[in-house]
Amino acid sequence: MRPVIVEAREPDGATIAICRDVAAAALALPDEVALRLSDALAGEGVKIIDLSSAQRTRDEIHYGLPELFGPPPAGTSVVSNPGCYPTATLLALVPLLRAGLIEPAVSVVGCSGTSGAGKALREDLHFSELFGNFFPYKVGQHKHSAEIALHLGAEVSLVTQVVPVVRGLAVTAFVRTEHEPAALLACLQQAYAEAPWVTVLPEPGEGLGVRHVVGTHQAVLAVGPRKDGGVVPVFGAIDNLMRGAASQALHNLNLWLDLPAHLGLPEPMGHVPDGTPGMSRAFA
Ligand SMILES: NC(=O)c1ccc[n+]([C@@H]2O[C@H](COP(=O)([O-])OP(=O)(O)OC[C@H]3O[C@@H](n4cnc5c(N)ncnc54)[C@H](OP(=O)(O)O)[C@@H]3O)[C@@H](O)[C@H]2O)c1
């Protein structure tokens, strides 16, 4: 392997990274730092998985959601790892749009645990502030709106809420369709028939509980009934730190390096979860 030495420096001159003999690197860093290191390392031939949002809406960069966009094509130097809300939303909606079953304008309500905000201390995320509470945040300004809209090819209205759990994320997308919900469900079941880390529930309920997915790479999806207005809810649940970040990066890297797709990943769920989930693997 060609030796690689990259030094990226802060404005005050402090060294923040030195890499040697690196084939691939996953960058879990703030956007601007990730972009700087990505440019430096990719320029040295290192394969980059960027977990930040810095490159997710750049046309020339492969968007790494394997079930929907496949492995990185030959010649790829940077893979942009999708955001957490986009992962759950796109897995739930892209097959429906590709099949022409829903209109290209959707409303999405997403709920995420506190780890979605990173590790920095924040008063509103203190246990005594958030316990027994939840509230919307970044309404109309969440950077995941543009990311979802671009990769979905649809108009998106996104409202995000922070809820008093540490990890786990759930989205409900409200879609307009002339078709019966059963047709949407069949479409998702067919789209993910060969996808071991995507589970399509026969109906929404406790199986969507985030504890089922925390500590796993699994995405759990479901389609709800149509009520009077003709709007159908479509659901998705993931672990924001795994399928929404780290395990998705590993999944992409496995495909990119032509390794077995499951290497280093948790076992696929292998069954349809039902009932109120017990303590997750991550905390068992
Ligand atoms: N949290 C999620 O659910 C999630 C999901 C998907 C994607 N992401 C994205 O992934 C990235 C990391 O998220 P996170 O939640 O892990 O954030 P985080 O908890 O705030 O961690 C950021 C990390 O970046 C390091 N860092 C910050 N400034 C740096 C600098 N100038 N040079 C070198 N290292 C620096 C920090 O190092 P120190 O330990 O030294 O402070 C820390 O380890 C972000 O871009 C985020 O948007 C997060």
The ligand as an ORCA input file, in Angstrom:
! r2SCAN-3c Opt
* xyz 0 1
  N     -25.348     11.994     15.861
  C     -26.015     11.490     14.834
  O     -27.100     10.881     14.994
  C     -25.476     11.633     13.429
  C     -26.069     10.855     12.421
  C     -25.571     10.968     11.118
  C     -24.542     11.835     10.857
  N     -24.027     12.601     11.841
  C     -22.949     13.509     11.472
  O     -21.724     12.895     11.861
  C     -20.789     13.897     12.274
  C     -20.377     13.616     13.707
  O     -21.562     13.632     14.502
  P     -21.517     13.336     16.060
  O     -22.927     13.267     16.507
  O     -20.597     12.188     16.356
  O     -20.866     14.701     16.579
  P     -20.108     15.006     17.940
  O     -20.594     14.101     19.031
  O     -20.210     16.472     18.117
  O     -18.598     14.586     17.642
  C     -17.809     15.341     16.773
  C     -16.404     14.767     16.762
  O     -15.637     15.586     15.913
  C     -14.440     15.900     16.572
  N     -13.993     17.238     16.170
  C     -14.664     18.401     16.301
  N     -13.956     19.430     15.792
  C     -12.807     18.889     15.335
  C     -11.661     19.436     14.715
  N     -11.577     20.737     14.447
  N     -10.688     18.586     14.402
  C     -10.772     17.256     14.667
  N     -11.832     16.693     15.254
  C     -12.835     17.497     15.575
  C     -14.752     15.893     18.050
  O     -13.553     15.647     18.724
  P     -13.367     15.844     20.313
  O     -13.787     14.526     20.900
  O     -11.941     16.133     20.454
  O     -14.278     16.985     20.694
  C     -15.765     14.759     18.134
  O     -15.102     13.514     18.313
  C     -21.510     15.247     12.131
  O     -21.166     15.826     10.905
  C     -22.972     14.857     12.158
  O     -23.780     15.782     11.445
  C     -24.448     12.488     13.142
*
